[in-house]
């Protein structure tokens, strides 16, 4: 029977390729939770699985999220907020935090990175700025003491505002008042092999200077671009120019061996009256074109052999975020799982909660056209939990099932299995 199952499942896998090709392979997503209307983490786990997203960045170490994603193939970045910086300079508190927030989950949930603080250096809290590197070092030492430093790296995410100059990219330079802090952080990255994270938003550059900045240039649309007069490298979009300007700034401080990753980038679909360019169409173009480039594994002009490593901001609109209207409208999805705009993603947010670690839950993707539909025939009793219909003839069937060898694939009218 197992042989029959494998034989009959083959067409299903072949048909699935056309769907998978438009999914988010290689892209990371920021999963923020400053909202009171978001779906439960277990439902989000299935949404991200259906999108083929395998990298998620959190701003905390939410145990509900880490538990919901147990036994998934998703790689996590977890965060220590700025409010933890002073405490994390204490070795005992740092080790206790890891023992409580990392160790209980690491065997089942793939935690790869801890970010210590967010956009600290561009803020005005001098105590946080002074505590940042000691906190990073102490957290790393605690990981080392627990034997986890080979599996989990430590870094921090910076605002693009730490740069004093970014044009042309070859002249990228950090702010002089921050150089002593950044130099020490770069030394830490070089010693531990961790990346330098930057939050880069071409939207801000366009919003603040829309008469001078080309909209096509910031949205990855066809345009004449710009040529760096020093390197003679051609740039057809602002994000890649921003990334290379960070590489130049790092190199100016004596380091050429540190990878730059984009920890946040995105475009809001709504904004206040003075937030020029914050529209659903511009957000669709920015994120859609960006995802296409990530799937092509493009590098920047200065680093063509290093594919850009990017976490898109954000998964959901977050209705409780403070600040201008745009802050609450960066999401690819509304909290009910509806796309804010169409960039070709076909994801599924279940109406019910399913545990990601539940071993007897079988998810079958049923792909078929008008003349060809495959469904699941159980040789034993099976309870159909939910059947969701997608465009392009894709159906996802949620089943409480026994061993997979109890099932075969056969052509049947799909309607007969709708409950």
C-alpha positions as CSV (number, residue, x, y, z in Angstrom):
1,X,0.0,0.0,0.0
2,X,2.9,2.4,0.7
3,X,4.2,1.8,-2.8
4,X,0.7,2.6,-4.2
5,X,0.6,5.8,-2.2
6,X,4.0,7.0,-3.5
7,X,3.1,6.2,-7.1
8,X,-0.2,8.0,-6.9
9,X,1.3,11.0,-5.0
10,X,3.8,11.8,-7.7
11,X,1.5,13.8,-10.0
12,X,0.5,15.8,-6.9
13,X,4.1,16.8,-6.3
14,X,4.7,17.7,-9.9
15,X,1.6,19.9,-10.0
16,X,2.6,21.6,-6.8
17,X,5.7,23.1,-8.4
18,X,3.8,25.9,-10.1
19,X,2.4,27.0,-6.8
20,X,5.7,26.8,-4.8
21,X,7.5,28.8,-7.4
22,X,5.7,32.0,-6.3
23,X,6.1,31.3,-2.6
24,X,8.7,33.1,-0.4
25,X,11.7,30.8,-0.5
26,X,14.7,32.7,0.9
27,X,12.8,35.6,2.4
28,X,12.6,36.4,6.1
29,X,9.6,38.1,7.7
30,X,9.2,40.3,10.8
31,X,6.4,39.0,13.0
32,X,5.4,41.9,15.2
33,X,2.6,41.7,17.8
34,X,1.7,45.2,18.9
35,X,-2.0,44.6,18.2
36,X,-5.1,43.2,19.9
37,X,-6.6,41.5,17.0
38,X,-3.9,39.1,15.6
39,X,-4.5,35.4,15.0
40,X,-3.1,32.9,17.5
41,X,0.5,31.8,16.9
42,X,-0.5,28.3,16.0
43,X,-2.7,29.7,13.1
44,X,0.2,31.9,12.0
45,X,2.5,28.8,11.9
46,X,0.3,27.4,9.2
47,X,0.1,30.6,7.3
48,X,3.9,30.9,7.1
49,X,4.2,27.2,6.3
50,X,1.7,27.6,3.4
51,X,3.8,30.6,2.1
52,X,7.0,28.5,2.4
53,X,8.6,31.2,4.6
54,X,11.4,29.6,6.6
55,X,12.8,32.6,8.5
56,X,11.0,34.7,11.1
57,X,12.2,37.6,13.2
58,X,10.5,38.3,16.5
59,X,11.0,41.4,18.8
60,X,10.9,39.3,21.9
61,X,11.0,35.7,22.9
62,X,7.3,35.0,23.2
63,X,6.9,31.5,24.6
64,X,3.5,31.1,22.9
65,X,5.1,31.7,19.5
66,X,8.2,29.5,20.1
67,X,5.9,26.6,21.3
68,X,3.5,27.0,18.4
69,X,6.4,26.7,15.9
70,X,7.9,23.6,17.5
71,X,9.0,20.9,15.1
72,X,8.6,23.3,12.1
73,X,11.3,24.1,9.7
74,X,11.3,27.8,10.5
75,X,14.4,29.5,11.7
76,X,13.9,32.2,14.4
77,X,15.6,35.4,15.3
78,X,14.4,36.3,18.9
79,X,14.9,39.7,20.6
80,X,15.8,41.3,23.8
81,X,14.2,44.7,23.9
82,X,16.0,47.9,24.9
83,X,14.4,47.6,28.4
84,X,16.7,44.6,29.0
85,X,20.0,46.2,28.2
86,X,21.1,47.2,31.7
87,X,20.0,43.8,33.2
88,X,21.9,41.9,30.4
89,X,25.2,43.4,31.5
90,X,24.9,41.2,34.5
91,X,26.2,37.7,33.7
92,X,23.8,36.0,36.1
93,X,20.8,37.7,34.7
94,X,21.9,37.0,31.1
95,X,22.4,33.3,31.8
96,X,19.1,33.1,33.6
97,X,17.3,34.8,30.7
98,X,18.7,32.2,28.3
99,X,17.9,29.3,30.6
100,X,14.3,30.5,30.8
101,X,13.6,31.8,27.3
102,X,15.9,29.8,25.0
103,X,16.9,26.4,26.5
104,X,13.3,25.1,27.0
105,X,12.6,25.6,23.3
106,X,15.9,25.0,21.5
107,X,15.4,21.3,21.1
108,X,12.2,21.7,19.1
109,X,12.3,25.3,17.8
110,X,15.2,26.4,15.6
111,X,16.5,29.6,17.3
112,X,19.5,30.9,15.4
113,X,19.9,34.5,16.6
114,X,19.4,36.8,19.5
115,X,19.2,40.5,18.8
116,X,20.2,42.6,21.8
117,X,18.3,45.9,21.6
118,X,16.8,47.6,18.5
119,X,18.0,50.9,17.0
120,X,19.8,51.8,20.2
121,X,22.6,54.0,18.7
122,X,20.3,56.3,16.9
123,X,18.3,57.0,20.0
124,X,19.1,59.6,22.7
125,X,19.3,57.2,25.7
126,X,23.0,57.5,26.6
127,X,22.8,54.8,29.2
128,X,21.4,52.3,26.6
129,X,24.1,53.3,24.2
130,X,26.8,52.6,26.8
131,X,25.2,49.3,27.8
132,X,24.7,47.9,24.3
133,X,28.0,46.3,23.6
134,X,28.5,45.0,27.2
135,X,25.0,43.4,27.0
136,X,25.8,41.8,23.7
137,X,29.1,40.4,25.1
138,X,27.5,39.1,28.3
139,X,24.7,37.4,26.4
140,X,27.2,35.8,24.1
141,X,29.3,34.6,27.0
142,X,26.2,33.1,28.6
143,X,25.5,31.2,25.4
144,X,29.1,30.0,25.5
145,X,28.8,28.8,29.1
146,X,25.7,26.9,28.1
147,X,27.3,25.4,25.0
148,X,25.0,27.2,22.6
149,X,27.3,29.8,21.0
150,X,28.0,27.6,18.0
151,X,24.3,27.4,17.3
152,X,23.0,30.9,18.2
153,X,24.7,34.1,17.2
154,X,24.3,37.5,18.9
155,X,23.9,40.9,17.2
156,X,21.8,44.1,17.3
157,X,19.7,45.9,14.7
158,X,20.6,49.5,13.7
159,X,18.6,52.3,12.2
160,X,19.9,53.6,8.9
161,X,20.2,56.9,10.7
162,X,23.6,55.8,12.2
163,X,25.1,56.7,8.8
164,X,26.3,60.3,8.3
165,X,26.6,59.8,4.5
166,X,25.2,57.2,2.1
167,X,25.7,58.8,-1.3
168,X,27.4,57.7,-3.3
169,X,27.5,54.2,-1.9
170,X,31.3,54.0,-2.0
171,X,31.4,57.1,0.4
172,X,29.2,55.5,3.0
173,X,30.3,56.6,6.5
174,X,29.0,56.3,10.1
175,X,28.3,59.3,12.2
176,X,31.5,60.5,13.9
177,X,29.8,60.7,17.3
178,X,29.0,57.0,17.1
179,X,32.3,55.7,15.6
180,X,33.8,54.6,18.9
181,X,30.7,52.5,19.7
182,X,30.3,51.1,16.2
183,X,34.1,50.2,16.0
184,X,33.8,48.1,19.2
185,X,30.6,46.4,17.9
186,X,32.3,45.6,14.6
187,X,35.2,44.1,16.5
188,X,32.7,41.9,18.4
189,X,31.1,40.8,15.1
190,X,34.5,39.9,13.7
191,X,35.4,37.9,16.7
192,X,32.1,36.0,16.9
193,X,31.3,35.7,13.2
194,X,27.9,37.5,13.6
195,X,26.4,39.8,11.0
196,X,25.7,43.5,11.1
197,X,22.0,44.2,11.0
198,X,20.5,47.4,9.4
199,X,16.9,48.6,9.1
200,X,16.7,50.2,5.7
201,X,13.6,52.0,4.4
202,X,13.8,53.7,1.0
203,X,10.3,54.8,1.8
204,X,11.6,57.4,4.3
205,X,14.0,58.9,1.7
206,X,11.2,59.2,-0.8
207,X,8.7,60.6,1.8
208,X,11.1,63.3,2.9
209,X,12.3,64.3,-0.6
210,X,9.7,63.1,-3.2
211,X,10.5,65.9,-5.6
212,X,14.2,64.8,-5.9
213,X,14.0,61.0,-5.4
214,X,12.7,58.9,-8.3
215,X,9.7,56.8,-7.3
216,X,10.7,54.2,-9.8
217,X,14.2,54.0,-8.3
218,X,12.9,53.3,-4.8
219,X,10.2,50.8,-6.0
220,X,12.6,48.6,-8.1
221,X,10.8,49.7,-11.3
222,X,12.6,50.3,-14.6
223,X,14.7,53.5,-14.4
224,X,18.0,54.9,-15.4
225,X,19.4,54.5,-11.9
226,X,22.7,56.0,-10.8
227,X,26.4,55.3,-11.3
228,X,28.8,55.5,-8.4
229,X,31.5,57.9,-9.7
230,X,34.3,56.2,-7.6
231,X,33.5,52.5,-8.3
232,X,31.6,53.0,-11.6
233,X,29.0,50.5,-10.3
234,X,25.5,51.0,-11.6
235,X,22.5,51.0,-9.1
236,X,19.0,50.5,-10.3
237,X,17.4,50.7,-6.8
238,X,17.9,52.6,-3.6
239,X,17.9,49.6,-1.2
240,X,21.0,48.0,-2.8
241,X,22.7,51.4,-2.7
242,X,21.9,51.7,1.0
243,X,23.3,48.2,1.7
244,X,26.5,48.9,-0.1
245,X,26.9,52.2,1.7
246,X,26.8,50.3,5.0
247,X,29.5,47.9,3.6
248,X,31.6,51.0,2.7
249,X,31.1,52.5,6.2
250,X,32.2,49.2,7.8
251,X,35.2,49.0,5.5
252,X,36.2,52.6,6.5
253,X,36.5,51.4,10.1
254,X,38.9,48.6,9.0
255,X,36.6,45.6,8.5
256,X,35.9,43.8,5.3
257,X,34.9,40.5,6.7
258,X,31.4,41.3,8.2
259,X,28.2,40.4,6.4
260,X,25.4,43.0,6.3
261,X,21.9,41.8,6.6
262,X,18.7,43.9,6.3
263,X,16.7,43.2,9.5
264,X,13.8,45.4,8.4
265,X,12.6,46.9,5.1
266,X,9.1,47.5,3.8
267,X,6.6,50.0,2.5
268,X,3.4,51.2,4.2
269,X,0.0,50.8,2.4
270,X,-1.5,53.8,4.2
271,X,-0.1,56.9,5.8
272,X,-0.9,60.4,7.1
273,X,-1.4,63.2,4.6
274,X,2.2,64.2,4.9
275,X,3.5,60.7,4.3
276,X,3.9,60.9,0.6
277,X,3.9,57.6,-1.2
278,X,2.2,55.5,1.4
279,X,-0.3,53.7,-0.9
280,X,-1.4,50.1,-1.5
281,X,0.0,50.3,-5.0
282,X,3.4,51.5,-4.0
283,X,3.6,48.9,-1.2
284,X,2.6,46.2,-3.7
285,X,5.3,47.3,-6.1
286,X,8.0,47.6,-3.5
287,X,7.4,44.3,-1.7
288,X,6.5,42.4,-4.8
289,X,9.6,43.5,-6.8
290,X,11.8,42.9,-3.7
291,X,10.5,39.3,-3.3
292,X,11.2,38.6,-6.9
293,X,14.8,39.8,-6.5
294,X,15.3,37.8,-3.4
295,X,14.1,34.7,-5.1
296,X,16.6,35.4,-7.9
297,X,19.3,35.4,-5.2
298,X,20.6,38.7,-6.3
299,X,23.6,40.4,-4.7
300,X,24.3,44.1,-4.6
301,X,26.6,45.7,-7.2
302,X,29.4,45.8,-4.7
303,X,28.7,42.2,-3.4
304,X,27.3,40.4,-6.5
305,X,28.2,36.9,-5.2
306,X,26.5,37.5,-1.8
307,X,22.7,37.2,-2.1
308,X,20.9,39.9,-0.2
309,X,19.7,38.7,3.1
310,X,16.4,40.5,4.0
311,X,13.6,40.4,6.6
312,X,10.5,42.1,5.2
313,X,8.6,44.3,7.6
314,X,6.0,43.1,8.4
315,X,3.7,40.1,8.4
316,X,0.6,41.8,9.8
317,X,-0.8,45.3,10.2
318,X,-0.4,46.1,13.9
319,X,-3.3,48.3,15.2
320,X,-1.7,49.4,18.5
321,X,1.6,50.7,17.2
322,X,2.2,54.3,18.2
323,X,3.3,57.0,15.8
324,X,2.0,58.1,12.4
325,X,-0.6,56.1,10.5
326,X,2.0,54.3,8.4
327,X,3.4,52.5,11.5
328,X,0.2,50.5,11.7
329,X,0.1,49.7,8.0
330,X,3.3,47.9,7.0
331,X,1.7,44.4,7.0
332,X,1.5,42.1,4.0
333,X,-1.7,40.7,5.7
334,X,-4.7,41.9,7.7
335,X,-5.1,40.1,10.9
336,X,-7.9,37.9,9.4
337,X,-5.4,36.5,6.9
338,X,-6.6,38.6,3.9
339,X,-3.7,40.0,1.8
340,X,-3.5,43.8,2.0
341,X,-2.6,43.8,-1.7
342,X,-1.8,41.2,-4.2
343,X,1.9,40.3,-4.7
344,X,1.2,36.7,-5.8
345,X,1.4,35.1,-2.4
346,X,-1.0,32.3,-1.8
347,X,-1.2,31.6,1.9
348,X,-3.7,30.0,4.2
349,X,-4.7,31.1,7.7
350,X,-6.9,28.4,9.2
351,X,-10.1,29.3,10.9
352,X,-9.2,26.8,13.7
353,X,-6.2,26.3,16.0
354,X,-4.0,23.4,15.1
355,X,-0.9,22.6,17.1
356,X,2.2,22.6,14.9
357,X,3.7,19.8,16.9
358,X,0.6,17.6,16.6
359,X,1.8,14.3,15.1
360,X,-1.5,13.0,13.9
361,X,-2.4,16.1,11.9
362,X,-2.0,15.5,8.2
363,X,-2.0,18.4,5.7
364,X,-2.6,17.6,2.1
365,X,-2.2,20.2,-0.6
366,X,-4.6,19.2,-3.4
367,X,-3.7,20.7,-6.8
368,X,-5.9,20.3,-9.8
369,X,-7.5,22.1,-12.7
370,X,-11.0,21.9,-14.1
371,X,-10.4,18.5,-15.7
372,X,-8.1,17.0,-13.0
373,X,-8.6,16.9,-9.3
374,X,-6.9,14.7,-6.8
375,X,-8.3,14.1,-3.3
376,X,-7.6,11.9,-0.4
377,X,-9.4,8.6,0.0
378,X,-9.0,7.1,3.5
379,X,-8.9,3.4,3.9
380,X,-9.8,4.0,7.6
381,X,-12.0,6.5,9.2
382,X,-10.7,10.1,9.0
383,X,-12.2,13.3,10.2
384,X,-12.1,16.3,7.8
385,X,-11.3,19.4,9.8
386,X,-11.2,22.0,7.2
387,X,-11.0,22.4,3.4
388,X,-9.9,25.8,2.0
389,X,-10.2,26.7,-1.6
390,X,-7.6,28.8,-3.3
391,X,-7.2,30.4,-6.7
392,X,-5.5,28.3,-9.4
393,X,-7.2,25.2,-8.2
394,X,-5.3,24.7,-5.0
395,X,-7.0,23.1,-2.0
396,X,-5.6,22.4,1.4
397,X,-7.2,19.6,3.4
398,X,-6.7,19.4,7.2
399,X,-7.2,15.9,8.5
400,X,-6.9,14.1,11.8
401,X,-5.2,11.1,10.5
402,X,-3.3,7.9,11.4
403,X,-0.3,6.6,9.6
404,X,0.1,8.0,6.1
405,X,0.2,4.5,4.7
406,X,-3.5,4.3,5.5
407,X,-4.2,6.6,2.6
408,X,-4.1,6.6,-1.2
409,X,-4.5,9.3,-3.7
410,X,-7.2,8.9,-6.3
411,X,-9.3,11.0,-8.7
412,X,-12.6,11.9,-7.1
413,X,-14.9,14.9,-7.1
414,X,-13.5,17.2,-4.5
415,X,-16.9,18.5,-3.5
416,X,-17.8,15.2,-1.9
417,X,-15.2,15.9,0.8
418,X,-16.3,19.3,1.8
419,X,-17.6,19.4,5.4
